[in-house]
Amino acid sequence: MSRMQNNESAVSPVIGVMLMIVVTIIIAAIVAAFAGGMGSDQKKTPNAVFIVQGVDTSGNGTVTFQQTGGDELALNEILVQLQYNGQALTLSNADKMTGHSDLNYLTEVGGSSDGYITASDRFTLTADTNSNSQFSYRPDGAAAAFTLPYNAHVSYMIIDKTSGKAIQNGEFVLRNS
């Protein structure tokens, strides 16, 4: 008579190897998801290109920006930061102009005037006051005015309010026309 052998020792290592493979695949999928941005809730910064189309020294004084391409931007969702002589001022339509409650700092010019800036649309940044030698910005509640003298080289940055990141930066000269 022969004895029957009960050989179940091979089942355990096979199950162990299969479990290790499954765990490795799950870990790889989680790492790939986070590396690919699935785990991120950051907002995408819009992409747009602007040129400074001109400076108008009549009236309050304005700087006109024209979008030459890129994503549509809501005018109320952008900030314009001006930098001159080591100081900076950031303005938006949420800021109120001192002495001009009926004016916004940022205004769409021409086009459909729907509050959105698309390719070839323009918007202006209006100063609170314009003397014969400088633009002055002083939002309600500001301790002091931010002044830009004529012929100054002014750096600017257009910022997306939602992400807080720069859409574009550049420089213009505040020339007396």
N, CA and C atoms as an extended XYZ file, in Angstrom:
531
Properties=species:S:1:pos:R:3:atomname:S:1:resname:S:1:resid:I:1 pbc="F F F"
N         0.809       -1.168        0.000 N   MET     1
C         0.000        0.000        0.000 CA  MET     1
C         0.852        1.230        0.000 C   MET     1
N         0.435        2.072       -0.773 N   SER     2
C         1.147        3.349       -0.839 CA  SER     2
C         0.442        4.387        0.025 C   SER     2
N         1.254        5.184        0.505 N   ARG     3
C         0.698        6.256        1.341 CA  ARG     3
C         0.455        7.486        0.506 C   ARG     3
N        -0.658        8.103        0.710 N   MET     4
C        -0.957        9.363        0.000 CA  MET     4
C        -0.323       10.512        0.761 C   MET     4
N         0.336       11.307        0.003 N   GLN     5
C         0.939       12.461        0.635 CA  GLN     5
C         0.037       13.671        0.445 C   GLN     5
N        -0.089       14.416        1.478 N   ASN     6
C        -0.899       15.641        1.444 CA  ASN     6
C         0.070       16.817        1.344 C   ASN     6
N         0.204       17.390        0.150 N   ASN     7
C         1.166       18.465       -0.074 CA  ASN     7
C         0.431       19.776       -0.313 C   ASN     7
N         0.223       20.502        0.724 N   GLU     8
C        -0.440       21.809        0.612 CA  GLU     8
C         0.532       22.958        0.846 C   GLU     8
N         1.764       22.701        0.929 N   SER     9
C         2.748       23.737        1.227 CA  SER     9
C         2.933       24.725        0.072 C   SER     9
N         2.586       24.379       -1.138 N   ALA    10
C         2.763       25.268       -2.287 CA  ALA    10
C         1.713       26.365       -2.350 C   ALA    10
N         0.587       26.197       -1.719 N   VAL    11
C        -0.486       27.180       -1.779 CA  VAL    11
C        -0.101       28.461       -1.040 C   VAL    11
N         0.478       28.348        0.059 N   SER    12
C         0.814       29.500        0.885 CA  SER    12
C         1.791       30.462        0.199 C   SER    12
N         2.912       30.012       -0.373 N   PRO    13
C         3.813       30.940       -1.060 CA  PRO    13
C         3.171       31.605       -2.275 C   PRO    13
N         2.317       30.924       -3.017 N   VAL    14
C         1.652       31.516       -4.185 CA  VAL    14
C         0.722       32.647       -3.746 C   VAL    14
N        -0.047       32.409       -2.708 N   ILE    15
C        -0.945       33.459       -2.213 CA  ILE    15
C        -0.141       34.644       -1.698 C   ILE    15
N         0.944       34.398       -1.022 N   GLY    16
C         1.804       35.467       -0.520 CA  GLY    16
C         2.364       36.329       -1.640 C   GLY    16
N         2.845       35.694       -2.702 N   VAL    17
C         3.386       36.431       -3.852 CA  VAL    17
C         2.287       37.258       -4.524 C   VAL    17
N         1.110       36.679       -4.683 N   MET    18
C        -0.007       37.405       -5.312 CA  MET    18
C        -0.393       38.636       -4.476 C   MET    18
N        -0.445       38.483       -3.163 N   LEU    19
C        -0.774       39.619       -2.305 CA  LEU    19
C         0.280       40.715       -2.409 C   LEU    19
N         1.542       40.338       -2.475 N   MET    20
C         2.612       41.333       -2.618 CA  MET    20
C         2.482       42.091       -3.939 C   MET    20
N         2.144       41.397       -5.007 N   ILE    21
C         1.972       42.051       -6.317 CA  ILE    21
C         0.796       43.017       -6.272 C   ILE    21
N        -0.322       42.611       -5.674 N   VAL    22
C        -1.504       43.481       -5.584 CA  VAL    22
C        -1.186       44.729       -4.775 C   VAL    22
N        -0.528       44.566       -3.644 N   VAL    23
C        -0.166       45.720       -2.808 CA  VAL    23
C         0.771       46.660       -3.567 C   VAL    23
N         1.746       46.117       -4.293 N   THR    24
C         2.670       46.936       -5.082 CA  THR    24
C         1.926       47.730       -6.151 C   THR    24
N         0.978       47.108       -6.821 N   ILE    25
C         0.197       47.799       -7.858 CA  ILE    25
C        -0.633       48.926       -7.246 C   ILE    25
N        -1.246       48.693       -6.106 N   ILE    26
C        -2.058       49.736       -5.449 CA  ILE    26
C        -1.182       50.907       -5.034 C   ILE    26
N        -0.028       50.648       -4.454 N   ILE    27
C         0.880       51.731       -4.053 CA  ILE    27
C         1.347       52.513       -5.272 C   ILE    27
N         1.681       51.822       -6.361 N   ALA    28
C         2.116       52.501       -7.588 CA  ALA    28
C         0.999       53.381       -8.142 C   ALA    28
N        -0.253       52.927       -8.081 N   ALA    29
C        -1.378       53.728       -8.581 CA  ALA    29
C        -1.578       54.977       -7.736 C   ALA    29
N        -1.440       54.874       -6.432 N   ILE    30
C        -1.595       56.038       -5.548 CA  ILE    30
C        -0.495       57.060       -5.810 C   ILE    30
N         0.737       56.589       -5.923 N   VAL    31
C         1.852       57.495       -6.205 CA  VAL    31
C         1.656       58.176       -7.557 C   VAL    31
N         1.247       57.438       -8.565 N   ALA    32
C         1.028       58.015       -9.896 CA  ALA    32
C        -0.094       59.044       -9.876 C   ALA    32
N        -1.148       58.794       -9.112 N   ALA    33
C        -2.272       59.739       -9.040 CA  ALA    33
C        -1.834       61.055       -8.434 C   ALA    33
N        -1.080       61.030       -7.353 N   PHE    34
C        -0.628       62.270       -6.729 CA  PHE    34
C         0.429       62.967       -7.568 C   PHE    34
N         1.308       62.226       -8.186 N   ALA    35
C         2.333       62.827       -9.035 CA  ALA    35
C         1.710       63.466      -10.266 C   ALA    35
N         0.611       62.930      -10.737 N   GLY    36
C        -0.066       63.466      -11.920 CA  GLY    36
C        -1.008       64.606      -11.604 C   GLY    36
N        -1.174       64.965      -10.349 N   GLY    37
C        -1.999       66.107      -10.002 CA  GLY    37
C        -3.409       65.774       -9.581 C   GLY    37
N        -3.774       64.502       -9.542 N   MET    38
C        -5.137       64.151       -9.133 CA  MET    38
C        -5.403       64.534       -7.687 C   MET    38
N        -4.382       64.528       -6.848 N   GLY    39
C        -4.559       64.855       -5.444 CA  GLY    39
C        -4.487       66.339       -5.164 C   GLY    39
N        -4.280       67.159       -6.174 N   SER    40
C        -4.108       68.588       -5.987 CA  SER    40
C        -5.406       69.331       -6.250 C   SER    40
N        -5.703       70.290       -5.395 N   ASP    41
C        -6.882       71.107       -5.616 CA  ASP    41
C        -6.503       72.545       -5.972 C   ASP    41
N        -5.262       72.732       -6.435 N   GLN    42
C        -4.823       74.060       -6.832 CA  GLN    42
C        -5.532       74.490       -8.107 C   GLN    42
N        -5.809       75.793       -8.189 N   LYS    43
C        -6.434       76.350       -9.380 CA  LYS    43
C        -5.379       76.611      -10.444 C   LYS    43
N        -5.753       76.396      -11.679 N   LYS    44
C        -4.856       76.653      -12.803 CA  LYS    44
C        -4.791       78.161      -13.047 C   LYS    44
N        -3.598       78.670      -13.191 N   THR    45
C        -3.417       80.089      -13.486 CA  THR    45
C        -3.729       80.324      -14.958 C   THR    45
N        -4.584       81.311      -15.255 N   PRO    46
C        -4.876       81.593      -16.663 CA  PRO    46
C        -3.613       82.008      -17.416 C   PRO    46
N        -3.650       81.805      -18.693 N   ASN    47
C        -2.542       82.169      -19.557 CA  ASN    47
C        -3.014       83.295      -20.467 C   ASN    47
N        -2.348       84.436      -20.430 N   ALA    48
C        -2.706       85.555      -21.296 CA  ALA    48
C        -1.469       86.416      -21.533 C   ALA    48
N        -1.467       87.099      -22.661 N   VAL    49
C        -0.360       87.978      -23.018 CA  VAL    49
C        -0.917       89.379      -23.235 C   VAL    49
N        -0.277       90.373      -22.598 N   PHE    50
C        -0.702       91.762      -22.702 CA  PHE    50
C         0.442       92.627      -23.196 C   PHE    50
N         0.085       93.720      -23.848 N   ILE    51
C         1.038       94.782      -24.159 CA  ILE    51
C         0.481       96.067      -23.561 C   ILE    51
N         1.383       96.970      -23.196 N   VAL    52
C         0.937       98.288      -22.757 CA  VAL    52
C         0.741       99.091      -24.029 C   VAL    52
N        -0.529       99.383      -24.313 N   GLN    53
C        -0.862      100.053      -25.555 CA  GLN    53
C        -0.599      101.551      -25.486 C   GLN    53
N        -0.695      102.129      -24.305 N   GLY    54
C        -0.422      103.554      -24.204 CA  GLY    54
C        -0.725      104.109      -22.834 C   GLY    54
N        -0.209      105.316      -22.626 N   VAL    55
C        -0.433      106.074      -21.400 CA  VAL    55
C        -1.101      107.377      -21.810 C   VAL    55
N        -2.196      107.720      -21.143 N   ASP    56
C        -2.917      108.954      -21.435 CA  ASP    56
C        -2.796      109.857      -20.214 C   ASP    56
N        -2.148      111.000      -20.382 N   THR    57
C        -1.941      111.915      -19.259 CA  THR    57
C        -3.029      112.980      -19.152 C   THR    57
N        -4.103      112.822      -19.911 N   SER    58
C        -5.219      113.769      -19.749 CA  SER    58
C        -6.158      113.225      -18.674 C   SER    58
N        -7.011      114.077      -18.145 N   GLY    59
C        -7.951      113.650      -17.113 CA  GLY    59
C        -7.241      113.084      -15.897 C   GLY    59
N        -7.786      111.995      -15.352 N   ASN    60
C        -7.153      111.352      -14.195 CA  ASN    60
C        -5.832      110.683      -14.557 C   ASN    60
N        -5.673      110.305      -15.800 N   GLY    61
C        -4.495      109.581      -16.251 CA  GLY    61
C        -4.768      108.089      -16.297 C   GLY    61
N        -4.462      107.467      -17.421 N   THR    62
C        -4.706      106.035      -17.570 CA  THR    62
C        -3.527      105.346      -18.250 C   THR    62
N        -3.403      104.064      -17.956 N   VAL    63
C        -2.481      103.175      -18.661 CA  VAL    63
C        -3.368      102.115      -19.306 C   VAL    63
N        -3.240      101.926      -20.617 N   THR    64
C        -4.086      100.975      -21.339 CA  THR    64
C        -3.301       99.716      -21.667 C   THR    64
N        -3.890       98.573      -21.295 N   PHE    65
C        -3.329       97.257      -21.569 CA  PHE    65
C        -4.201       96.575      -22.616 C   PHE    65
N        -3.574       95.924      -23.601 N   GLN    66
C        -4.317       95.171      -24.614 CA  GLN    66
C        -3.890       93.717      -24.552 C   GLN    66
N        -4.882       92.823      -24.501 N   GLN    67
C        -4.580       91.392      -24.520 CA  GLN    67
C        -4.348       90.980      -25.959 C   GLN    67
N        -3.214       90.351      -26.210 N   THR    68
C        -2.896       89.921      -27.578 CA  THR    68
C        -3.154       88.440      -27.796 C   THR    68
N        -3.489       87.728      -26.728 N   GLY    69
C        -3.806       86.312      -26.873 CA  GLY    69
C        -3.898       85.639      -25.522 C   GLY    69
N        -4.484       84.440      -25.528 N   GLY    70
C        -4.567       83.662      -24.300 CA  GLY    70
C        -5.992       83.459      -23.833 C   GLY    70
N        -6.117       83.082      -22.573 N   ASP    71
C        -7.410       82.763      -21.972 CA  ASP    71
C        -8.251       84.014      -21.723 C   ASP    71
N        -9.561       83.816      -21.689 N   GLU    72
C       -10.488       84.875      -21.315 CA  GLU    72
C       -10.331       85.146      -19.816 C   GLU    72
N       -10.290       86.427      -19.451 N   LEU    73
C       -10.134       86.819      -18.052 CA  LEU    73
C       -11.296       87.707      -17.634 C   LEU    73
N       -11.844       87.437      -16.459 N   ALA    74
C       -12.859       88.330      -15.894 CA  ALA    74
C       -12.121       89.517      -15.295 C   ALA    74
N       -12.509       90.717      -15.675 N   LEU    75
C       -11.835       91.923      -15.216 CA  LEU    75
C       -11.858       92.038      -13.695 C   LEU    75
N       -12.927       91.564      -13.055 N   ASN    76
C       -13.022       91.625      -11.599 CA  ASN    76
C       -12.205       90.536      -10.912 C   ASN    76
N       -11.584       89.653      -11.696 N   GLU    77
C       -10.787       88.561      -11.118 CA  GLU    77
C        -9.295       88.736      -11.335 C   GLU    77
N        -8.889       89.965      -11.726 N   ILE    78
C        -7.457       90.221      -11.869 CA  ILE    78
C        -7.044       91.384      -10.978 C   ILE    78
N        -5.775       91.397      -10.654 N   LEU    79
C        -5.146       92.473       -9.894 CA  LEU    79
C        -4.039       93.046      -10.760 C   LEU    79
N        -3.774       94.332      -10.604 N   VAL    80
C        -2.629       94.935      -11.272 CA  VAL    80
C        -1.719       95.497      -10.183 C   VAL    80
N        -0.494       95.006      -10.173 N   GLN    81
C         0.478       95.488       -9.194 CA  GLN    81
C         1.468       96.398       -9.904 C   GLN    81
N         1.668       97.589       -9.352 N   LEU    82
C         2.639       98.542       -9.879 CA  LEU    82
C         3.820       98.584       -8.922 C   LEU    82
N         5.032       98.661       -9.484 N   GLN    83
C         6.240       98.761       -8.662 CA  GLN    83
C         7.099       99.889       -9.192 C   GLN    83
N         7.509      100.745       -8.260 N   TYR    84
C         8.380      101.854       -8.631 CA  TYR    84
C         9.187      102.264       -7.404 C   TYR    84
N        10.455      102.469       -7.603 N   ASN    85
C        11.331      103.017       -6.568 CA  ASN    85
C        11.275      102.199       -5.272 C   ASN    85
N        11.252      100.879       -5.388 N   GLY    86
C        11.264      100.005       -4.226 CA  GLY    86
C         9.933       99.853       -3.512 C   GLY    86
N         8.868      100.449       -4.038 N   GLN    87
C         7.550      100.333       -3.431 CA  GLN    87
C         6.588       99.693       -4.423 C   GLN    87
N         5.533       99.076       -3.884 N   ALA    88
C         4.559       98.404       -4.742 CA  ALA    88
C         3.150       98.711       -4.260 C   ALA    88
N         2.217       98.706       -5.197 N   LEU    89
C         0.797       98.894       -4.904 CA  LEU    89
C         0.020       97.930       -5.787 C   LEU    89
N        -0.915       97.193       -5.174 N   THR    90
C        -1.752       96.258       -5.924 CA  THR    90
C        -3.175       96.780       -5.927 C   THR    90
N        -3.772       96.863       -7.121 N   LEU    91
C        -5.110       97.426       -7.284 CA  LEU    91
C        -6.041       96.440       -7.982 C   LEU    91
N        -7.321       96.518       -7.633 N   SER    92
C        -8.353       95.739       -8.307 CA  SER    92
C        -9.638       96.554       -8.288 C   SER    92
N       -10.678       96.005       -8.888 N   ASN    93
C       -11.961       96.703       -8.855 CA  ASN    93
C       -12.641       96.611       -7.497 C   ASN    93
N       -12.122       95.790       -6.604 N   ALA    94
C       -12.653       95.742       -5.243 CA  ALA    94
C       -12.207       96.968       -4.448 C   ALA    94
N       -11.109       97.600       -4.891 N   ASP    95
C       -10.625       98.823       -4.234 CA  ASP    95
C       -11.440      100.015       -4.706 C   ASP    95
N       -11.715      100.912       -3.806 N   LYS    96
C       -12.473      102.127       -4.137 CA  LYS    96
C       -11.516      103.303       -4.279 C   LYS    96
N       -11.726      104.090       -5.329 N   MET    97
C       -10.888      105.259       -5.573 CA  MET    97
C       -11.279      106.385       -4.611 C   MET    97
N       -10.287      107.026       -4.040 N   THR    98
C       -10.534      108.160       -3.156 CA  THR    98
C       -11.106      109.322       -3.963 C   THR    98
N       -12.273      109.786       -3.567 N   GLY    99
C       -12.885      110.933       -4.225 CA  GLY    99
C       -13.591      110.629       -5.533 C   GLY    99
N       -13.584      109.376       -5.975 N   HIS   100
C       -14.221      109.004       -7.249 CA  HIS   100
C       -14.981      107.695       -7.070 C   HIS   100
N       -15.995      107.685       -6.271 N   SER   101
C       -16.731      106.450       -5.990 CA  SER   101
C       -17.428      105.891       -7.227 C   SER   101
N       -17.579      106.714       -8.270 N   ASP   102
C       -18.236      106.258       -9.494 CA  ASP   102
C       -17.261      105.635      -10.496 C   ASP   102
N       -15.964      105.632      -10.190 N   LEU   103
C       -14.956      105.086      -11.106 CA  LEU   103
C       -14.326      103.822      -10.532 C   LEU   103
N       -13.940      102.920      -11.428 N   ASN   104
C       -13.177      101.732      -11.046 CA  ASN   104
C       -11.734      101.927      -11.473 C   ASN   104
N       -10.836      101.271      -10.766 N   TYR   105
C        -9.438      101.329      -11.185 CA  TYR   105
C        -9.245      100.626      -12.527 C   TYR   105
N        -9.940       99.521      -12.735 N   LEU   106
C        -9.818       98.758      -13.978 CA  LEU   106
C       -11.116       98.868      -14.771 C   LEU   106
N       -11.018       99.278      -16.029 N   THR   107
C       -12.201       99.469      -16.867 CA  THR   107
C       -11.944       98.892      -18.252 C   THR   107
N       -12.889       98.101      -18.737 N   GLU   108
C       -12.789       97.570      -20.098 CA  GLU   108
C       -13.041       98.715      -21.083 C   GLU   108
N       -12.256       98.736      -22.153 N   VAL   109
C       -12.364       99.799      -23.152 CA  VAL   109
C       -12.766       99.178      -24.483 C   VAL   109
N       -13.810       99.734      -25.105 N   GLY   110
C       -14.237       99.243      -26.413 CA  GLY   110
C       -14.734       97.816      -26.332 C   GLY   110
N       -14.789       97.167      -27.459 N   GLY   111
C       -15.247       95.778      -27.494 CA  GLY   111
C       -16.663       95.645      -26.983 C   GLY   111
N       -16.948       94.520      -26.384 N   SER   112
C       -18.315       94.254      -25.937 CA  SER   112
C       -18.605       94.837      -24.558 C   SER   112
N       -17.568       95.265      -23.834 N   SER   113
C       -17.709       95.817      -22.476 CA  SER   113
C       -18.556       94.904      -21.598 C   SER   113
N       -18.251       93.598      -21.656 N   ASP   114
C       -19.002       92.606      -20.885 CA  ASP   114
C       -18.304       92.213      -19.590 C   ASP   114
N       -17.170       92.861      -19.291 N   GLY   115
C       -16.435       92.541      -18.070 CA  GLY   115
C       -15.420       91.423      -18.245 C   GLY   115
N       -15.283       90.924      -19.473 N   TYR   116
C       -14.323       89.865      -19.764 CA  TYR   116
C       -13.333       90.360      -20.806 C   TYR   116
N       -12.070       90.033      -20.600 N   ILE   117
C       -11.013       90.447      -21.517 CA  ILE   117
C       -10.571       89.227      -22.312 C   ILE   117
N       -10.697       89.316      -23.632 N   THR   118
C       -10.242       88.252      -24.528 CA  THR   118
C        -9.261       88.865      -25.512 C   THR   118
N        -8.747       88.057      -26.413 N   ALA   119
C        -7.768       88.531      -27.388 CA  ALA   119
C        -8.270       89.779      -28.098 C   ALA   119
N        -7.434       90.785      -28.156 N   SER   120
C        -7.629       92.112      -28.761 CA  SER   120
C        -8.470       93.063      -27.902 C   SER   120
N        -9.019       92.607      -26.774 N   ASP   121
C        -9.722       93.516      -25.854 CA  ASP   121
C        -8.701       94.345      -25.077 C   ASP   121
N        -9.168       95.493      -24.597 N   ARG   122
C        -8.304       96.395      -23.842 CA  ARG   122
C        -8.955       96.749      -22.509 C   ARG   122
N        -8.108       97.046      -21.532 N   PHE   123
C        -8.609       97.613      -20.290 CA  PHE   123
C        -7.640       98.690      -19.830 C   PHE   123
N        -8.167       99.641      -19.056 N   THR   124
C        -7.335      100.729      -18.554 CA  THR   124
C        -7.202      100.641      -17.047 C   THR   124
N        -6.082      101.122      -16.562 N   LEU   125
C        -5.836      101.327      -15.150 CA  LEU   125
C        -5.863      102.835      -14.947 C   LEU   125
N        -6.817      103.322      -14.162 N   THR   126
C        -7.023      104.757      -13.984 CA  THR   126
C        -6.423      105.220      -12.665 C   THR   126
N        -5.734      106.344      -12.704 N   ALA   127
C        -5.150      106.938      -11.495 CA  ALA   127
C        -6.219      107.734      -10.751 C   ALA   127
N        -6.021      107.891       -9.447 N   ASP   128
C        -6.932      108.731       -8.655 CA  ASP   128
C        -6.796      110.191       -9.079 C   ASP   128
N        -5.557      110.631       -9.230 N   THR   129
C        -5.302      112.007       -9.666 CA  THR   129
C        -4.118      112.025      -10.617 C   THR   129
N        -4.077      113.061      -11.413 N   ASN   130
C        -3.011      113.264      -12.374 CA  ASN   130
C        -2.651      114.742      -12.336 C   ASN   130
N        -1.456      115.032      -11.875 N   SER   131
C        -1.003      116.422      -11.906 CA  SER   131
C        -0.194      116.595      -13.178 C   SER   131
N         0.447      117.706      -13.313 N   ASN   132
C         1.242      117.928      -14.524 CA  ASN   132
C         2.576      117.194      -14.472 C   ASN   132
N         2.822      116.412      -13.407 N   SER   133
C         4.103      115.728      -13.322 CA  SER   133
C         4.024      114.292      -12.790 C   SER   133
N         2.814      113.813      -12.376 N   GLN   134
C         2.751      112.467      -11.807 CA  GLN   134
C         1.336      111.922      -11.761 C   GLN   134
N         1.240      110.588      -11.773 N   PHE   135
C        -0.015      109.881      -11.491 CA  PHE   135
C         0.023      109.538      -10.005 C   PHE   135
N        -1.131      109.588       -9.376 N   SER   136
C        -1.206      109.270       -7.963 CA  SER   136
C        -2.361      108.293       -7.730 C   SER   136
N        -2.082      107.234       -6.980 N   TYR   137
C        -3.079      106.217       -6.644 CA  TYR   137
C        -3.214      106.195       -5.120 C   TYR   137
N        -4.468      106.312       -4.653 N   ARG   138
C        -4.708      106.253       -3.208 CA  ARG   138
C        -6.078      105.636       -2.946 C   ARG   138
N        -6.111      104.308       -2.877 N   PRO   139
C        -7.389      103.652       -2.589 CA  PRO   139
C        -7.921      104.095       -1.231 C   PRO   139
N        -9.251      104.081       -1.083 N   ASP   140
C        -9.873      104.435        0.193 CA  ASP   140
C        -9.224      103.636        1.316 C   ASP   140
N        -8.868      104.328        2.376 N   GLY   141
C        -8.275      103.673        3.530 CA  GLY   141
C        -6.761      103.564        3.483 C   GLY   141
N        -6.139      103.901        2.373 N   ALA   142
C        -4.679      103.836        2.283 CA  ALA   142
C        -4.063      104.962        3.101 C   ALA   142
N        -2.974      104.676        3.785 N   ALA   143
C        -2.313      105.666        4.627 CA  ALA   143
C        -1.668      106.782        3.808 C   ALA   143
N        -1.165      106.438        2.633 N   ALA   144
C        -0.487      107.426        1.796 CA  ALA   144
C        -0.731      107.100        0.329 C   ALA   144
N        -0.490      108.082       -0.490 N   ALA   145
C        -0.653      107.896       -1.939 CA  ALA   145
C         0.590      107.208       -2.514 C   ALA   145
N         0.380      106.450       -3.567 N   PHE   146
C         1.454      105.821       -4.333 CA  PHE   146
C         1.601      106.662       -5.590 C   PHE   146
N         2.738      107.295       -5.780 N   THR   147
C         2.902      108.212       -6.908 CA  THR   147
C         3.907      107.669       -7.914 C   THR   147
N         3.612      107.972       -9.171 N   LEU   148
C         4.477      107.622      -10.282 CA  LEU   148
C         4.794      108.897      -11.045 C   LEU   148
N         6.024      109.370      -11.015 N   PRO   149
C         6.352      110.588      -11.751 CA  PRO   149
C         6.431      110.327      -13.251 C   PRO   149
N         6.149      111.359      -14.015 N   TYR   150
C         6.310      111.242      -15.464 CA  TYR   150
C         7.742      110.819      -15.775 C   TYR   150
N         7.885      110.072      -16.857 N   ASN   151
C         9.154      109.528      -17.353 CA  ASN   151
C         9.740      108.447      -16.449 C   ASN   151
N         8.963      107.943      -15.502 N   ALA   152
C         9.421      106.862      -14.634 CA  ALA   152
C         9.287      105.528      -15.366 C   ALA   152
N        10.222      104.635      -15.098 N   HIS   153
C        10.140      103.260      -15.584 CA  HIS   153
C         9.394      102.478      -14.508 C   HIS   153
N         8.192      102.034      -14.850 N   VAL   154
C         7.302      101.382      -13.892 CA  VAL   154
C         7.184       99.900      -14.242 C   VAL   154
N         7.402       99.039      -13.257 N   SER   155
C         7.184       97.602      -13.451 CA  SER   155
C         5.740       97.298      -13.088 C   SER   155
N         5.153       96.374      -13.826 N   TYR   156
C         3.784       95.970      -13.512 CA  TYR   156
C         3.688       94.455      -13.523 C   TYR   156
N         2.681       93.961      -12.819 N   MET   157
C         2.384       92.541      -12.817 CA  MET   157
C         0.866       92.398      -12.846 C   MET   157
N         0.355       91.587      -13.762 N   ILE   158
C        -1.072       91.270      -13.808 CA  ILE   158
C        -1.215       89.916      -13.121 C   ILE   158
N        -2.062       89.879      -12.076 N   ILE   159
C        -2.157       88.722      -11.194 CA  ILE   159
C        -3.563       88.138      -11.233 C   ILE   159
N        -3.654       86.818      -11.230 N   ASP   160
C        -4.930       86.114      -11.126 CA  ASP   160
C        -5.332       86.086       -9.654 C   ASP   160
N        -6.512       86.636       -9.335 N   LYS   161
C        -6.978       86.690       -7.944 CA  LYS   161
C        -7.151       85.301       -7.347 C   LYS   161
N        -7.687       84.362       -8.110 N   THR   162
C        -8.015       83.040       -7.594 CA  THR   162
C        -6.774       82.267       -7.159 C   THR   162
N        -5.778       82.204       -8.025 N   SER   163
C        -4.577       81.432       -7.701 CA  SER   163
C        -3.525       82.274       -6.995 C   SER   163
N        -3.620       83.602       -7.142 N   GLY   164
C        -2.615       84.476       -6.546 CA  GLY   164
C        -1.306       84.487       -7.318 C   GLY   164
N        -1.313       83.919       -8.514 N   LYS   165
C        -0.089       83.823       -9.307 CA  LYS   165
C        -0.100       84.845      -10.452 C   LYS   165
N         1.101       85.201      -10.868 N   ALA   166
C         1.256       86.183      -11.940 CA  ALA   166
C         0.823       85.608      -13.279 C   ALA   166
N         0.057       86.393      -14.020 N   ILE   167
C        -0.301       86.043      -15.395 CA  ILE   167
C         0.783       86.591      -16.314 C   ILE   167
N         1.214       87.822      -16.039 N   GLN   168
C         2.265       88.450      -16.841 CA  GLN   168
C         2.900       89.567      -16.044 C   GLN   168
N         4.153       89.857      -16.342 N   ASN   169
C         4.784       91.052      -15.794 CA  ASN   169
C         5.545       91.743      -16.904 C   ASN   169
N         5.811       93.009      -16.689 N   GLY   170
C         6.494       93.802      -17.701 CA  GLY   170
C         6.834       95.165      -17.166 C   GLY   170
N         7.114       96.078      -18.082 N   GLU   171
C         7.505       97.435      -17.704 CA  GLU   171
C         6.980       98.415      -18.737 C   GLU   171
N         6.669       99.623      -18.283 N   PHE   172
C         6.314      100.709      -19.193 CA  PHE   172
C         6.920      101.999      -18.664 C   PHE   172
N         6.966      103.011      -19.534 N   VAL   173
C         7.455      104.313      -19.140 CA  VAL   173
C         6.261      105.265      -19.117 C   VAL   173
N         6.114      105.970      -18.030 N   LEU   174
C         5.001      106.913      -17.859 CA  LEU   174
C         5.397      108.229      -18.536 C   LEU   174
N         5.161      108.297      -19.844 N   ARG   175
C         5.559      109.487      -20.621 CA  ARG   175
C         4.434      110.491      -20.698 C   ARG   175
N         4.789      111.754      -20.573 N   ASN   176
C         3.835      112.846      -20.729 CA  ASN   176
C         3.553      113.018      -22.211 C   ASN   176
N         2.293      112.821      -22.589 N   SER   177
C         1.950      112.889      -24.024 CA  SER   177
C         1.790      114.295      -24.522 C   SER   177
